[in-house]
Amino acid sequence: MRSEDDTDCVKACPECDSTGLSTTVRDTTDHDYYCRNCTAELDAYDLVERERYEESGLQGLAGKLARMDPEEVGDGDGRLVTDGGRRKTHIGDAGLYIPADLREFEGQVVFRTPRCTIQHFGSQALAAYYGLIDADDFGDVAEMPDPKNPDLAPNGLRITPQGGESVEFEVETEPEIRTDGGPQFETPAEKHLVGEANVEFQCAVAANDQFDHPNPEFCDHEPETVTLDDPAYVDGNGNIHVPGRPVECPECGNPHEFVFNGVWVFFG
């Protein structure tokens, strides 16, 4: 997101440094923005302003680390400090929620929880929820008969795709209960899109604000309200359905990635 005051500066997430920010729908959330990279919910005063990065195409935390000196990210001797930096996910009724950027893999992906290590082999993308991991895989290792990864206790998770780097998470296993009986943790789609038939629609290329005119990737599609054939919903596998949605951007022809009510949705 570009700063309104300085075209050389951009607004970024204070948690992960990403500029992938989407506005939220004010009648469905108490916050102004959410970060598409780390899913943090933010208000306008939370955002940080920084210069646009030129020397590295990496985004988020990876790009931030790539642009810093070793002394800035280490302990003074160039060693990377590993405390903190965990992303967040949760346990749902269908199992562990897998963020969209980790569902595609080649050959195998390894899941490590305090209780167990699971090697998942295959070639098909993972569903949004992974049923082999649930709340019982987290907690006090003293209560587990043979914990495989006690260093991750009580609620740590490590996902390692074949040939890729490990990503660590903090897992919410017991969401607080609201007075209406529903879980406090909801995905952005559940908060802002599910059940809606009149939605704000925008091409993700335009919403990303990454390219400027006359870059051939530039798209100037403005948000517009569209009426769906039926209300949007999420199925049992965590897939988002938007019945009767536009099949492509009317400006650039992008057929895959769109933003509905501030929710980033990819269609294969």
Phi, psi and omega in degrees: 000128182276142176292141178285339185269334187213114183291346177272356181242157179228157173272141184220161178288131180288344182276316186234357177077005181282149174264007180282073184251138176240142175285149180256169179270119192295334181273000179240000180207158178268002185242157183276327186221160163224150183270126180286344181275311184244359178067016177294141175262130192225153170258165184303323183285350178281333187295145175257153178245130181217168177289150177293133181283135179245326190277350179220132177277353180290140181251168175066209183298322181300316178293322180298316179293321182296332183268356182261156174288153179305324182294333182285330184254358183244203184255017181104340178252014178085005180270138182288128176279128189256004178283136181079191178082007180282142170277174182238143173213189186208166173261125176251185180300330183264005179121203182285132177281125180257117178303149187302327184285354180245008182279332178272135179205167179236120176087292180201160173222140184249130177252130176236124175240171177305324184277321191212170171235127181240126173260115181257117180257150177154186180230351180269148180297148177289151172286170181296328179240134183253108190287346181281352178238125179223190185299334181293344180276002182232162178128202183283119182294341178295339180262004179257137183295323182208070182296130184274332183224068184298339180293343181270352183295148003268336188227031179271152179219140176233125178245127183232104175284150180302128179078003182242178179272151178289145176238128182256145183229154165256125189255126174275112183258337183225079179302145175295151183261131176280169180292342178272003175089356182268157179292146182290326183279125174225145175288160177304323179296318180293327182284318195246345190238318185302132178088356182264136177252332174257110188232154173276129186237136174209146174297135182293331179297317178290320182292331182292331177059032182270330185249143178250152174294135012259026176307133182298342178274355183294141175222133183249029179295124179269150178303140178220156179267129178237153178254123182277162176293322177217160178301146177295151180208164176244128182277182184296342178265004179084009180277139181271132178242132181233081187299130177076020180290160170298139184271348177201163178289132180290346182262310186249350179082005178305123183258001193247315193240126182221168176238122178242119182052038179081002181259125182281120183233130179250132176244128182286000000 
